[in-house]
Amino acid sequence: MYIEPDKPSLYVTLKIVPEPRVWVG
């Protein structure tokens, strides 16, 4: 599990844990 530059990491996290909190924070 690696962290990407900006939004990509957000998308990856969203795929792993689909929650509104991920989008907000």
Buried (B, 14 or more C-beta within 10 A) or exposed (E): EEEEEEEEEEEBBEEEEEEEEBEEE
